[in-house]
Every structure is written in C-alpha cells, then in structure tokens.
Amino acid sequence: MWHAQLSQWGCDHCRQMLATPVMAQPQVAPMPGPPCPRCSTAGVWYAQAGSWGCDRCQAPIGPPMPMAMPAQGSGAGMIILKVVLVIVLVIVIAAIKLGIRGAFR
C-alpha cells in the first residue's frame, strides 16, 4: 500500500517499507548560462536571487528575470468590456450629432 506521509510503498501485513525503485534518468547536458561580460565563463543560475551570476568573478550577469504576473482578467471579460465601451461610444457620438443638429435649427 502507498503511504503518502512517507511517500513510499509499504507492506501493511509485515509493516516493512519497500525500497523505491530508482528510475533511470536520461542524461541530458545542462544548458550553459549566458557568458559573463568580464571573464566570458558560463553563468550559473541562482534560484534564490532569481538571476544569473558568475562563480569565477562573483559578478551578477544581466538583470534579474521578471516574475510571472498572474492574468489580469479573462478573455471573455475583456471582450464584454470592449463591447460595452463601443456601445457607450456610439451613444455619445449619436448624442453629440443630435445636439449639433438641434443647435442649428
């Protein structure tokens, strides 16, 4: 049975945890970071700082990566907003035209 608290399989009858099989991970070469502008060595990603840096000369490389912003609104909401704005604009233009016609009569 799977024991979620331990993230491991175990036998409920004999109370022994089973060894987790190690899956073979494909060996992929890591992508080199951007080169350091001072010494031209490949940069290292610092996750806590959210930026690239150079281990050799201890210098930051470029500006920090921007954080992903959450979506501001749904696509349907934006379409409804645009339709309402167009309707208001048409009403305003019609009112201006009628006002101009009434002023010259």
C-alpha distances in whole Angstrom, upper triangle without the diagonal:
4,6,9,12,12,11,9,6,5,6,7,10,12,10,11,9,10,13,13,15,18,19,23,25,28,31,33,36,36,39,42,43,46,49,51,54,56,54,53,49,46,45,41,39,39,36,37,40,40,42,43,45,47,46,49,51,49,50,48,49,49,48,45,43,43,40,39,40,39,40,43,43,42,44,45,46,49,50,51,53,55,56,57,59,61,62,63,65,67,68,69,71,72,73,75,77,78,79,81,83,84,85,88,89
4,6,9,9,7,6,4,6,9,10,13,14,12,12,10,10,12,11,14,16,18,21,23,26,29,30,33,33,36,39,40,43,46,47,51,52,51,49,46,43,41,38,36,35,32,33,37,36,39,40,42,43,42,46,48,46,47,45,45,46,45,41,39,39,36,35,37,35,37,40,40,39,41,42,44,46,47,48,50,52,53,54,56,58,59,60,62,64,65,66,68,69,71,72,74,75,76,78,80,81,82,85,86
4,6,6,6,6,6,7,10,10,13,14,11,11,9,11,13,12,15,18,19,23,24,27,30,31,34,33,36,39,39,43,45,46,50,51,50,49,46,42,41,37,35,34,31,32,35,35,38,39,41,42,41,45,47,44,45,44,44,45,44,40,38,38,35,35,36,35,37,40,40,39,42,43,44,46,48,49,50,52,53,54,56,58,59,60,62,64,65,66,68,70,71,72,74,75,76,78,80,81,82,85,86
4,5,5,7,9,10,13,13,17,18,15,15,12,13,15,13,16,18,19,23,23,27,29,30,32,32,34,37,37,40,43,44,47,49,48,47,43,40,38,35,32,31,28,29,32,31,35,36,38,40,39,43,45,42,43,41,41,42,41,37,35,35,32,31,32,31,33,36,36,36,38,40,40,42,44,45,46,48,50,51,52,54,56,57,58,60,61,62,65,66,67,69,71,72,73,75,77,77,79,81,83
4,6,8,10,12,15,14,18,18,15,15,12,14,15,15,18,19,21,24,25,28,30,31,33,32,35,37,37,40,43,44,47,48,47,46,43,40,38,34,32,30,27,27,31,31,34,36,37,39,38,42,43,41,42,40,41,41,40,36,35,35,32,31,33,31,34,37,37,37,40,41,42,44,46,47,47,50,52,52,53,56,57,58,59,62,63,63,66,67,68,70,72,73,74,76,78,78,80,82,84
4,5,8,10,13,14,17,17,13,12,9,11,12,11,15,16,18,22,22,26,28,29,31,31,33,35,36,39,42,42,46,47,46,45,42,39,37,33,31,30,27,27,31,31,34,35,36,38,37,40,42,39,41,39,40,41,40,36,35,36,33,32,34,33,36,39,39,39,42,43,44,46,48,49,50,52,54,54,56,58,59,60,62,64,65,66,68,70,71,72,74,75,76,78,80,81,82,85,86
4,7,10,13,15,18,18,15,14,10,11,11,10,13,14,15,19,19,23,25,26,29,28,31,33,34,37,40,41,44,45,44,43,40,37,35,31,29,28,26,26,30,29,32,33,35,37,35,39,41,39,40,38,38,39,38,35,33,34,31,30,32,31,33,37,37,37,39,41,42,43,45,47,48,50,51,52,54,56,57,58,60,62,63,64,66,68,69,70,72,73,74,76,78,79,80,83,84
4,7,10,12,15,15,12,11,7,7,8,7,10,12,14,18,19,23,25,27,29,29,32,35,36,39,42,43,46,48,46,45,41,38,37,33,31,31,28,29,33,32,35,36,37,39,37,41,43,41,42,41,41,42,41,38,36,37,34,34,36,35,37,40,41,40,42,44,45,46,48,50,51,53,54,55,57,59,60,61,63,65,66,67,69,71,72,73,75,77,77,79,81,82,83,86,87
4,7,10,12,13,11,9,6,6,8,7,10,13,15,19,20,24,27,29,32,32,35,37,38,42,45,46,50,51,49,48,44,41,40,37,35,34,32,33,37,36,38,39,41,42,41,44,46,44,46,44,44,45,45,41,39,40,37,36,38,37,39,42,43,42,44,45,47,48,50,51,53,55,56,57,59,61,62,63,65,67,68,69,71,73,74,75,77,78,79,81,83,84,85,88,89
4,6,9,9,7,6,4,5,8,10,13,16,18,22,24,27,30,32,35,35,38,41,42,45,48,49,53,54,52,51,47,44,43,40,38,37,35,36,39,39,41,42,44,45,43,47,49,47,48,47,47,49,48,44,43,43,40,40,42,40,42,45,46,45,47,49,50,52,53,54,56,58,59,60,62,64,65,66,68,70,71,72,74,76,77,78,80,81,82,84,86,87,88,91,92
4,5,6,5,5,6,7,11,13,15,19,21,24,27,30,33,35,38,38,42,44,45,49,51,53,56,57,56,55,51,48,47,43,42,41,39,39,43,43,45,46,47,49,47,50,53,51,52,51,51,52,52,48,46,47,44,43,45,44,46,49,49,48,50,51,52,54,56,57,58,60,62,63,65,66,68,69,71,72,73,75,77,78,79,81,83,84,85,87,89,90,91,94,95
4,6,5,7,9,11,14,16,19,22,24,28,30,33,36,38,41,41,44,47,48,51,54,55,59,60,58,57,54,51,49,46,44,43,40,41,44,44,47,48,49,51,49,52,55,53,54,53,53,54,53,50,48,48,45,44,46,44,46,49,49,48,50,51,52,54,56,57,58,61,62,63,64,66,67,69,71,72,73,75,77,78,79,81,83,84,85,87,89,89,91,93,95
4,6,8,11,12,16,18,21,24,26,30,32,36,38,41,44,44,47,50,51,54,57,58,62,63,61,60,56,53,52,49,47,46,43,44,48,48,50,51,52,54,52,55,58,56,57,56,56,57,57,53,51,52,49,48,50,48,50,53,53,52,54,55,56,58,60,60,62,64,65,66,68,70,71,72,74,76,77,78,80,82,83,84,86,87,88,90,92,93,95,97,98
4,6,9,11,14,17,20,23,26,29,31,35,37,40,43,43,46,49,50,54,56,57,61,61,60,59,55,52,51,47,46,45,43,43,47,47,49,50,51,52,51,54,56,54,56,55,55,57,56,53,51,52,49,48,50,49,51,54,54,53,55,57,58,60,61,62,64,66,67,68,70,72,73,74,76,78,79,80,82,83,84,86,88,89,90,92,94,95,96,99,100
4,7,10,13,15,18,22,24,28,30,34,36,38,41,41,44,46,47,51,53,54,58,59,57,56,52,50,48,45,43,42,40,40,44,44,46,47,48,50,48,51,53,51,53,52,52,54,53,49,48,49,46,45,47,46,48,51,51,51,53,54,55,57,59,60,61,63,65,65,67,69,70,71,73,75,76,77,79,81,82,83,85,86,87,89,91,92,93,96,97
4,6,9,12,15,18,21,25,27,31,33,35,38,38,41,43,45,48,50,51,55,56,54,53,50,47,46,42,41,40,38,38,42,42,44,45,46,47,45,48,51,49,50,49,50,52,51,48,46,47,44,44,46,45,47,50,51,50,53,54,55,57,59,60,61,63,64,65,67,69,70,71,73,75,76,77,79,81,82,83,85,87,87,89,91,92,93,96,97
4,7,9,12,15,18,21,23,27,29,32,34,34,37,40,41,45,47,48,52,52,51,50,46,43,42,38,37,36,34,35,39,38,41,41,42,43,42,45,47,45,47,46,46,48,47,44,42,43,41,40,43,42,44,47,48,47,49,51,52,54,55,57,58,60,61,62,64,66,67,68,70,72,73,74,76,78,79,80,82,84,84,86,88,89,90,93,94
4,6,9,12,15,18,21,24,26,29,32,32,36,38,40,43,45,47,51,51,50,48,45,42,41,37,36,36,34,35,39,38,40,41,42,43,41,44,47,45,47,45,46,47,47,44,42,43,41,40,42,41,44,47,48,47,49,50,52,53,55,56,57,59,61,62,64,65,67,68,70,71,73,74,76,77,79,80,82,83,84,86,88,89,90,93,94
4,6,9,12,15,18,21,23,26,29,29,33,35,37,40,42,44,48,48,46,45,41,39,38,35,33,33,31,33,36,36,38,38,39,40,38,41,44,42,44,43,43,45,45,41,40,41,39,39,41,41,43,46,47,46,48,50,51,53,55,56,57,59,61,62,63,65,67,68,69,71,73,74,75,77,78,79,81,83,84,86,87,89,90,92,94
4,6,9,12,15,18,20,23,26,26,29,32,34,37,40,41,45,46,44,42,39,36,35,32,31,31,29,30,34,33,35,35,36,37,36,39,42,40,41,40,40,42,42,38,37,38,36,35,38,37,39,43,44,43,45,47,48,49,51,53,54,55,57,59,60,61,63,64,66,68,69,70,72,74,75,76,78,80,81,82,84,85,87,89,90
4,6,9,12,16,18,21,24,25,28,31,33,36,39,40,44,45,43,41,38,35,34,31,30,31,29,31,34,34,35,35,36,37,35,38,41,40,41,40,40,41,42,39,37,38,36,36,38,38,40,44,44,43,45,47,48,50,51,53,54,56,57,59,60,62,64,65,66,68,70,71,72,74,75,76,78,80,81,82,84,86,87,89,91
4,6,9,12,14,17,20,21,25,27,29,33,35,37,41,42,39,38,34,31,31,28,27,28,26,29,32,31,32,32,33,33,32,35,38,36,38,37,36,38,39,36,34,36,34,34,37,36,39,42,43,42,44,46,48,48,50,52,53,54,56,58,59,60,63,64,65,67,68,69,71,73,74,75,77,79,80,81,83,85,86,88,89
4,6,9,12,15,18,19,23,25,28,31,34,36,39,41,39,37,33,30,30,27,26,27,26,29,31,30,31,31,32,33,32,34,38,36,37,36,35,37,37,35,32,34,33,32,35,35,37,40,41,40,41,44,45,46,48,50,51,52,54,56,57,58,60,61,62,64,66,67,68,70,72,73,74,76,77,79,80,82,83,85,87
4,6,9,12,15,17,20,23,26,29,31,34,37,39,36,34,31,28,28,26,25,27,26,29,31,30,31,30,31,31,30,33,36,35,36,35,34,36,36,34,32,34,33,32,36,36,37,41,42,41,42,45,46,47,48,51,52,52,55,57,57,58,61,62,63,65,67,68,69,71,72,73,75,77,78,79,81,83,84,85,87
4,6,9,12,13,17,20,22,26,28,30,34,35,33,31,28,25,25,22,22,24,23,26,28,26,27,26,28,28,27,30,33,32,33,32,30,32,33,30,28,30,29,29,32,33,34,38,39,39,40,42,44,44,46,48,49,50,52,54,54,56,58,59,60,62,64,65,66,68,70,70,72,74,75,76,78,80,81,82,84
4,6,10,12,15,18,21,24,26,29,32,34,32,29,26,23,24,22,22,24,23,27,29,27,27,25,27,27,27,29,32,32,32,31,30,31,32,30,28,30,30,29,33,33,35,38,40,39,39,42,44,44,45,48,49,49,51,54,54,55,58,59,59,61,63,64,65,67,69,69,71,73,74,75,77,79,80,81,84
4,7,9,12,15,18,22,23,26,30,31,29,26,23,20,21,19,20,22,22,25,27,25,25,23,25,25,24,26,29,29,30,29,27,29,30,29,27,30,29,29,33,34,36,39,41,40,41,44,45,45,47,49,50,50,53,55,55,56,59,60,60,62,65,65,66,68,70,70,72,74,75,76,78,80,81,82,84
4,6,9,12,15,18,20,23,26,28,26,23,20,17,18,17,17,20,20,24,25,23,22,21,22,22,22,24,27,27,27,26,24,26,27,26,24,26,26,26,30,31,33,37,38,38,38,41,43,42,44,47,47,47,50,52,52,53,56,57,57,59,62,62,62,65,67,67,68,71,72,72,75,77,77,79,81
4,6,9,12,15,17,20,23,25,22,20,17,14,15,14,15,18,19,23,23,22,21,18,19,19,19,21,24,24,24,23,21,23,25,24,22,25,26,26,30,32,34,37,39,39,39,43,44,43,45,48,48,48,51,53,52,54,57,58,57,59,62,62,63,65,67,67,68,71,72,72,75,77,77,79,81
4,6,9,13,14,17,21,22,20,18,15,11,12,11,11,15,15,19,20,18,17,15,16,16,16,18,21,21,21,20,18,20,21,20,19,22,22,23,27,29,31,34,36,36,37,40,41,41,43,46,45,45,48,50,50,51,54,55,55,57,60,59,60,63,65,64,66,69,69,70,72,74,75,76,79
4,6,9,12,15,18,20,19,15,13,10,10,10,11,14,15,19,19,17,15,13,15,15,16,18,20,20,20,18,16,17,19,18,17,20,21,22,25,27,29,33,35,35,35,39,40,39,41,44,43,43,46,48,48,49,52,53,52,55,57,57,57,60,62,62,63,66,67,67,69,72,72,73,76
4,7,8,11,14,16,15,12,9,6,7,8,10,13,15,19,18,16,14,11,12,12,13,15,17,17,16,15,13,15,17,17,16,20,21,23,26,29,31,34,36,37,37,41,42,40,42,45,45,45,48,50,49,50,53,54,53,56,58,58,58,61,63,62,64,67,67,68,70,72,72,74,77
4,6,9,12,14,13,11,9,5,4,6,7,11,13,16,15,13,11,7,9,9,12,13,15,14,14,12,9,11,14,13,13,17,19,20,24,27,29,31,34,35,36,39,40,38,41,44,43,43,46,48,46,48,51,51,51,54,56,55,56,59,60,60,62,65,65,65,68,70,70,71,74
4,7,9,12,12,9,8,6,5,8,9,13,15,18,16,14,11,8,9,9,12,14,14,14,12,11,8,9,12,13,13,16,19,21,24,27,29,32,34,35,36,39,40,38,40,43,42,42,45,47,46,47,50,51,50,52,55,54,54,58,59,58,60,63,63,63,66,68,68,69,72
4,6,9,8,5,5,5,6,9,12,15,17,20,18,17,13,10,9,8,11,11,12,13,11,11,8,10,13,15,16,19,22,24,27,31,33,35,38,39,39,43,43,41,44,47,46,45,49,50,49,50,53,54,53,55,58,57,57,61,62,61,63,66,66,66,69,71,70,72,75
4,5,6,5,5,6,6,10,12,14,17,19,17,16,13,9,8,6,9,9,9,10,8,8,6,9,13,14,16,20,22,25,28,31,34,36,39,40,41,45,45,43,45,48,47,46,50,51,50,51,55,54,53,56,59,58,58,61,63,62,63,66,66,66,69,71,71,72,75
4,6,6,8,10,10,13,15,17,20,22,19,18,15,12,10,9,13,12,10,12,9,9,7,9,13,15,17,21,24,26,29,33,35,36,40,41,42,45,45,43,46,48,47,46,50,51,49,51,54,54,53,56,58,57,57,61,62,60,62,65,65,65,68,70,69,71,74
4,6,8,11,11,14,17,18,22,23,20,20,17,14,11,9,12,10,8,10,8,10,9,12,15,18,20,23,26,29,32,36,38,40,43,45,45,49,49,46,49,52,50,50,53,55,53,54,58,57,56,59,62,60,60,64,65,64,66,69,68,68,71,73,72,74,77
4,6,9,10,13,16,18,22,23,21,21,18,14,12,9,10,8,7,10,10,12,11,14,18,19,21,25,28,30,34,37,39,41,44,46,46,50,50,48,51,54,52,52,55,57,55,56,60,60,59,62,64,63,63,67,68,66,68,71,71,71,74,76,75,77,80
4,7,9,12,15,18,21,23,21,20,17,13,12,9,11,10,10,12,11,13,11,13,17,19,20,24,26,29,32,35,37,40,43,44,44,48,48,46,48,52,50,50,53,55,53,54,58,58,57,60,62,61,61,65,66,65,67,70,70,69,72,74,74,75,78
4,6,9,13,15,19,21,19,19,16,12,10,7,9,8,9,11,11,12,11,14,17,18,20,23,26,28,31,35,37,39,42,43,44,48,48,46,49,52,50,50,54,55,54,55,58,59,58,60,63,62,62,66,67,66,68,71,71,71,74,76,75,77,80
4,7,10,13,16,19,17,16,13,10,9,7,9,9,11,12,12,12,10,13,16,16,17,21,23,25,28,31,34,36,39,40,41,44,45,43,46,49,48,47,51,52,51,52,56,56,55,58,60,60,60,63,65,64,66,69,69,69,72,74,74,75,78
4,7,9,13,15,14,13,10,6,5,5,7,9,10,10,9,9,7,10,13,13,14,18,20,22,25,28,31,33,36,38,38,42,42,41,43,46,45,45,49,50,49,50,54,54,53,56,58,57,58,61,62,62,64,67,67,67,70,72,71,73,76
4,6,10,12,11,11,9,6,5,6,7,10,12,10,11,9,9,12,14,13,13,17,18,21,24,27,30,32,35,37,38,41,41,40,43,46,45,45,48,50,49,50,53,54,53,56,58,58,58,62,63,62,64,67,67,67,70,72,72,74,76
4,6,9,9,7,6,5,6,9,10,13,14,12,12,10,10,11,12,10,10,14,15,17,21,23,26,29,32,33,34,38,38,37,40,42,41,42,45,46,45,47,50,50,50,53,55,55,56,59,60,59,61,64,64,65,68,69,69,71,74
4,6,6,6,6,6,7,10,10,14,15,12,12,10,11,12,12,10,11,14,14,17,20,23,26,29,32,33,35,38,38,37,40,42,41,42,45,46,46,48,51,50,50,53,55,55,56,59,60,59,62,64,64,65,68,69,69,71,74
4,6,5,7,9,10,13,14,18,18,15,15,13,13,14,14,10,10,12,12,14,18,20,23,26,29,30,32,35,35,35,38,40,39,40,43,44,43,46,48,48,48,51,53,53,54,57,58,58,60,62,62,63,66,68,68,70,72
4,6,8,11,12,15,15,19,19,15,15,13,15,16,14,11,11,13,12,15,18,20,24,26,29,31,33,36,36,35,38,40,39,40,44,44,44,46,49,48,49,52,53,53,54,57,58,58,60,62,62,63,66,67,67,70,72
4,5,8,9,13,14,17,17,13,13,10,12,12,11,8,9,11,11,15,17,20,24,26,29,31,33,36,35,35,38,40,38,39,43,43,42,45,48,47,47,51,52,51,53,56,56,56,59,61,61,61,64,66,66,68,71
4,7,10,13,15,18,18,15,14,11,11,11,9,6,6,8,9,12,15,18,21,23,26,28,30,33,33,32,35,37,36,37,40,41,40,42,45,45,45,48,50,49,50,53,54,54,56,59,58,59,62,64,64,66,68
4,7,10,13,16,15,13,11,7,7,8,7,4,6,9,11,14,17,20,23,25,29,30,32,35,35,34,37,39,38,38,42,43,41,43,46,46,46,49,51,50,51,54,55,55,57,60,59,60,63,65,64,66,69
4,7,10,13,13,11,9,6,5,7,8,7,9,12,14,17,20,23,26,28,32,33,34,38,38,36,39,42,40,41,44,45,44,46,49,49,48,52,54,53,54,57,58,57,59,62,62,62,65,67,67,69,72
4,7,9,9,7,6,4,5,8,10,10,12,16,17,20,24,27,30,32,35,37,38,42,41,40,43,45,44,44,48,49,47,49,52,52,52,55,57,56,57,60,61,60,62,65,65,65,68,70,70,71,74
4,5,6,5,5,6,7,11,13,13,16,19,21,24,27,30,33,35,39,40,41,45,45,43,46,49,47,48,51,52,51,53,56,56,55,58,60,59,60,63,64,64,66,68,68,69,71,73,73,75,78
4,6,5,8,9,11,14,16,16,18,22,23,26,30,33,36,38,41,43,44,47,47,46,49,51,50,50,54,55,54,56,59,59,58,61,63,62,63,67,67,67,69,72,72,72,75,77,76,78,81
4,6,8,11,12,16,18,19,21,25,27,29,33,36,39,41,44,46,47,50,50,49,52,54,53,53,57,58,56,58,61,61,60,64,66,65,65,69,70,69,71,74,74,74,77,79,78,80,83
4,6,9,11,14,17,18,20,24,26,29,32,36,38,40,44,46,47,50,50,48,51,54,52,52,56,57,55,57,60,60,59,62,64,63,64,67,68,67,69,72,72,72,75,77,76,78,81
4,7,10,13,15,15,18,21,23,27,29,33,36,38,41,43,44,48,47,46,49,51,50,50,54,55,53,55,58,58,57,60,62,61,62,65,66,65,68,70,70,70,73,75,74,76,79
4,6,10,12,13,16,19,21,25,27,31,34,35,39,41,42,46,45,43,46,49,47,47,51,52,50,52,55,55,54,57,59,58,59,62,63,62,64,67,67,67,70,72,71,73,76
4,6,8,9,12,15,18,21,24,27,30,32,35,37,38,42,41,40,43,45,43,43,47,48,46,48,52,51,50,54,56,54,55,59,59,58,61,64,63,63,67,68,68,69,72
4,7,8,11,14,17,20,23,26,29,31,34,36,36,40,40,38,41,43,42,42,45,47,45,47,50,50,49,52,54,53,54,57,58,57,59,62,62,62,65,67,66,68,71
4,7,9,12,15,18,20,24,26,28,31,33,34,37,37,35,38,40,39,38,42,43,41,43,46,46,45,48,51,49,50,53,54,53,55,58,58,58,61,63,62,64,67
4,6,9,12,15,17,21,23,25,28,30,31,35,34,32,35,38,36,36,39,40,39,40,44,43,42,46,48,46,47,51,51,51,53,56,55,56,59,60,60,62,65
4,6,9,12,15,18,21,23,26,28,29,33,32,31,34,36,35,35,39,39,38,40,43,43,42,45,47,46,47,51,51,51,53,56,55,56,59,61,60,62,65
4,6,9,12,16,18,20,23,25,26,30,29,28,31,33,32,32,36,37,36,38,41,41,40,43,45,44,45,49,50,49,51,54,54,54,57,59,59,61,64
4,6,9,12,15,16,20,22,23,27,26,25,28,30,28,29,32,33,32,34,37,37,37,40,42,41,42,45,46,46,48,51,50,51,54,56,56,58,60
4,6,9,12,14,18,20,22,25,24,23,27,29,27,28,32,32,31,34,37,36,36,40,41,41,42,45,46,46,48,50,50,51,54,56,56,58,60
4,7,9,12,15,16,18,22,21,20,23,25,24,25,29,30,29,31,34,34,34,37,39,39,40,43,44,44,46,48,49,50,52,54,54,56,59
4,6,8,12,14,16,19,18,17,21,22,21,22,26,26,26,28,31,31,31,34,36,35,37,40,40,41,43,45,45,47,49,50,51,53,55
4,6,9,11,14,16,15,15,19,20,19,21,24,24,24,27,29,29,30,33,34,34,36,39,39,40,42,44,45,46,48,50,50,53,55
4,6,7,10,13,12,12,15,17,16,17,20,21,21,24,26,26,27,30,31,31,33,35,36,37,39,41,42,43,45,47,47,50,52
4,7,10,12,10,10,13,15,13,15,18,18,18,21,23,23,24,27,28,28,30,32,33,34,36,38,38,40,42,43,44,47,49
4,7,8,7,7,10,11,11,13,15,16,16,19,21,21,22,25,26,27,28,31,31,33,35,36,37,39,41,42,43,45,47
4,5,5,6,9,10,11,13,15,16,17,19,20,21,23,25,26,27,29,31,32,33,35,37,38,39,41,42,44,46,47
4,5,5,6,9,10,11,13,14,15,17,19,20,21,23,25,26,27,29,31,32,33,35,36,38,39,41,42,44,46
4,5,5,6,9,10,11,12,14,15,17,19,20,21,23,25,26,27,29,31,32,33,35,36,38,39,41,43,44
4,5,5,6,9,10,11,12,14,16,17,18,20,21,23,24,26,27,29,30,32,33,35,36,38,39,41,43
4,5,5,6,9,10,11,12,14,15,16,18,20,21,23,24,26,27,29,30,31,33,35,36,37,40,41
4,5,5,6,9,10,11,12,14,15,17,19,20,21,23,25,26,27,29,30,32,33,35,36,38,40
4,5,5,6,9,10,11,12,14,15,17,18,20,21,23,24,26,27,29,30,32,33,35,37,38
4,5,5,6,9,10,11,12,14,15,17,18,20,21,23,24,26,27,29,30,32,33,35,37
4,5,5,6,9,10,10,12,14,15,16,18,20,21,23,24,26,27,29,30,32,33,35
4,5,5,6,9,10,11,12,14,15,17,18,20,21,23,24,26,27,29,30,32,34
4,5,5,6,9,10,11,12,14,15,17,18,20,21,22,24,26,27,29,31,32
4,5,5,6,9,10,10,12,14,15,16,18,20,21,23,24,26,27,29,31
4,5,5,6,9,10,11,12,14,15,16,18,20,21,23,24,26,28,29
4,5,5,6,9,10,11,12,14,15,17,18,20,21,23,24,26,28
4,5,5,6,9,10,11,12,14,15,16,18,20,21,22,25,26
4,5,5,6,9,10,11,12,14,15,17,18,20,21,23,25
4,5,5,6,9,10,11,12,14,15,17,18,20,22,23
4,6,5,6,9,10,11,12,14,15,16,18,20,21
4,5,5,6,9,10,10,12,14,15,16,19,20
4,5,5,6,9,10,11,12,14,15,17,19
4,5,5,6,8,10,11,12,14,16,17
4,5,5,6,9,10,10,12,15,16
4,5,5,6,9,10,11,13,15
4,5,5,6,9,10,11,13
4,5,5,6,9,10,11
4,5,5,6,9,10
4,5,5,7,9
4,5,6,7
4,6,5
4,6
4
